Amino acid sequence: MVSVWQSNTCFESSKYLQELDNFLPKFLSGELSMEDQARFIQTVIDLDLQDRYDLHQECKYFVLEGLCYEVFLGDD
């Protein structure tokens, strides 16, 4: 029963990442509204996906402008 739950969670996680992958080109091309850009970047920050999308500078910019926030856990 645990393996079914884990595989379902893995599937949902992969589906969620695929959805984020689809937002990346729209973000980069400027197709997203400012609100959607902030939501996308906040999600990237929250899930620590800066490396996956190579959006370190963009994440810093959104945090510095007060559009997003970053919580430091002490290990960084």
ABEGO torsion letter per residue (X at the ends): XAAAAAAAAAAAAAAAAAAAAAAAAAAAAGABBAAAAAAAAAAAAAAGAAAAAGAAAAAAAAAAAGABBBBBAGAX
